[in-house]
Amino acid sequence: MAANAQIKDAGTNPRGIPYAPFVDKVEDYVSSRAEVDGTMKSFQEMISKYQFMEVNTQRRAGGLKEKIPDIRKTLEMVQFLKSRKVGEKPLRYMVPTYSIYQPESDPLETTFELNETLYARAEIPPTGEVYLWLGANVMLSYPVAEAETLLESKLSTAQHSLDNCEEDLDFLREQITASPSYTLCPLG
C-alpha cells in the first residue's frame, strides 16, 4: 500500500521518533475508495503510537525530575566531605536536609534525613571514602574524588536526558495535534 510506505518515509527527530507525514495531496495516499479504510487505519495506528510514546516519555521525565534533586543533594554532600580536611578551623555548613558542625579534627556531627519526617543524628569520622547507592539494592564504596566525578557525570546525564524528554514531549504533542486532521483528509 502506498500510504504505509509514505508514512514510514517521513523522517525522524534526533531520537528516532518519526514525523507525521504532511498530506498535501490526498490522491498520493488514496487512489480509490477501497484503500480508504486501510489508510485510515494506518493513520489511526500512527496517532495511537504517538500517544503511547507521549505517556512513556512523560513517565520517564517524571522519574528524572525525582532523581535529579537527590543526585544534586548527594553531590553537594560529597563535595562538602571532599572540602573537609583534618586540622581545619571549625565550620558550619547547611545542606537542605543536613546540618553539620565540625570542630577541628573531631568526628563530624550531623543530622540526616531517613524519611520525609524522620531524622537521625550521627557522628562521621574523617574519611576518604563514601558509600553510594547504585540501585537494585547495590551500594559501593568510592574514594571521595571518584564519587564526586561519578555524581557529576550522573547529574549531567540525567539533566541531558530530561532535556531530551522535554524536547520529545514537545515534538510528540506537535505530531499528535497535527495527526487528527490527517484522518479527515481521505474523507474530503
Secondary structure as GFF3:
##gff-version 3
##sequence-region A 1 188
A	DSSP	alpha_helix	2	8	.	.	.	ID=ss1
A	DSSP	three_ten_helix	26	28	.	.	.	ID=ss2
A	DSSP	three_ten_helix	33	35	.	.	.	ID=ss3
A	DSSP	alpha_helix	36	83	.	.	.	ID=ss4
A	DSSP	beta_strand	91	95	.	.	.	ID=ss5
A	DSSP	beta_strand	98	102	.	.	.	ID=ss6
A	DSSP	beta_strand	108	115	.	.	.	ID=ss7
A	DSSP	beta_strand	118	124	.	.	.	ID=ss8
A	DSSP	beta_strand	129	135	.	.	.	ID=ss9
A	DSSP	beta_strand	138	143	.	.	.	ID=ss10
A	DSSP	alpha_helix	144	184	.	.	.	ID=ss11
A	DSSP	three_ten_helix	185	187	.	.	.	ID=ss12
###
